[in-house]
Amino acid sequence: MSAESPAANALPPPQRPRILVVDDDESLLTLIAMRLNVSGFETVTARTANEALGRLQACRPRLAILDLRLAEPPGDAAAPNPAASAAPEGDDVDGLVLFARMREIEPLLPVIILTAHGSIPDAVAATRSGVAAFITKPFDGRALVAEIRRQLELRQPAPDAREWRARIVTRHQAMLSLLDEIERIAPRDVTVLIEGPSGSGKELVAQAVHAASGRAARPFVAVNCASLPEPLLESELFGHHKGAFSGALSEHPGLLRAAQGGTVLLDEIGDMPAALQAKLLRALQERAVRPVGGTREIAIDVRVIAATHRDLAQQVSQGNFREDLFYRLAVVRLTLPALHERREDVPLLARHFLRLLAERHRVPLHDFAPQALQRLIEAPWPGNVRQLANVVEQCVVLTDAPLLAEALVARALALSGTAAAPPAGIVPLAQARARFERGYLVQLLKLTAGNVAQAARLAGRNRTEFYRLIERHGLQGDLFR
């Protein structure tokens, strides 16, 4: 497995926006690709729904163009047919069906639909389902390019977006979609609830929301609601006057006022005592705080981000968390997957931590031995990204060799309270077989950075058979390098 730059894997394409074009008319597909390529875009093409879904997961385009009528069904109900991929046959498939499948994978992807069967009902249906634009064939190529540019400009990231995105190391589909969502909601001054297991990176995501917002130049203040007793937490959040209680020897503004103009992260909000939940709700509604021992409210201008490892909706149903506060906090909900769900990120994160920690501890380390990296990939990671960072640091401080050995990684895993185990398998159901198989192949190719021979070994298939399998799903190894 070749070494990769973690930052590079976390960033969107730097120059030429990538456009996915799907049409079963090969000559038209070629013409559209030529027009887009000379107009400054990078074009990825597909003739079938199956190929389109494979290209989407491999390439992450900025925008997609779909024909409303395709001659191959998406193939959810049964395994894909190799012959159908080579020469599509059968009943026409509504492009809106493929669009729905694509939106499951990339919820924020803008899609333009092309059709020779244009009608008002089609246009209305497309618009209601979230299609960005509806263009009838024959069309002017210049008008198509203009519409693409318009759609991309509507979603243009902030100039410094690449900087905050670079801090989150990932190539996992759900995480990349989450970054796109952050980019969309960060400039809009709404409260955000970040949910995810302990150690999954909730504070890092909160910092990304802050960094991508108009408040980036102002303070970012984090407080752990589970680490302080109720009286102290109230004082820390809302402040207190001198003499308000025993030990209050001076005036304290509180963290909500200290973050004036910026962002406050309320970490582990699910552990906040009920009395403070009521006071926090009032502060959010009135945009003002009353310090402990005070008689008047003081205006605040802060963005509040809450984070929790608990199921807050379940806490509400059990009566452990205020429903009105939950809805006030969860205007936007961001959910982080556990590390074992984003296993293709393990090599990226491990090498990212290795580089940072080797520099910090002044150890001349360059990489992991292949077997050591495999150990990390296969570990269950109950402590998520935080545990991975801890394991890598244990290894770094105990060696002077240029490569981290497997034995050292195995020892660090055992000391961290976990043992290596193969990734959990998923038994394919009849109607989900094609979807599962494609996702499995995409994960393998991401994990091996497009090395088809290595992916075939991990899958336990010979190389020729594996090549046929990925081609059946419209995948190519070089798309993942």
Buried (B, 14 or more C-beta within 10 A) or exposed (E): BEEBBBBEBBBBEEEBBBBBBBBBBEEBBEEBBEBBEEBEBBBBBBBBBBBBBBBBBBBBBBBBBBBBBBBBBBBBEEEBBEEBBEEBEEEBBBBBBBBEBBBEBBEEBBBBBBBEEBEEEBBEBBEEEBBBBBBBBEBEBEEBBEBBBEBBEEBEBBEEBBEBBBBBBBBBBEBBBBBBBBBBBBEEEEBBBBBBBBBBBBBBBBBBBBBBBEBBEBBBBBBBBEEBEEBEBBBBBBBBBEEBEEEBEEEBBBBBBBBBEBBBBBBBBBBBBEEBBEBBBBBBEEEBBBBBBBEEBBEBBBBBBBBBBBEBBEBBEEEBBBEEBBEBBBEBBBEBBBBBBBBBBBBBBBBBBBBBBBEEEEBEBEBBBEEBBBBBBBBBBBBBBBBBBBBBBBBBEEBEEEBBBBEBBBBBBEEBEBEBEEBEEEEBEEEBBBBBBBBBBBBBBBBBBBBBEBBBBBBEBEEEEBBEBBBBBBBBBEBBE
